[in-house]
């Protein structure tokens, strides 16, 4: 039995590579454009608040 070259796989890989390369051409805008406000629904000084404050600084 003769097996031919896997043209479908080659075509699929080519399309996937072209799609991956074309995605880099678009430039994203700066996000977010405004400051983000974190609302922590727990008391100040607790572990959740401390984590949220550390996260907000990054």
Beta strands, then each sheet from edge to edge (+ up, - down):
end
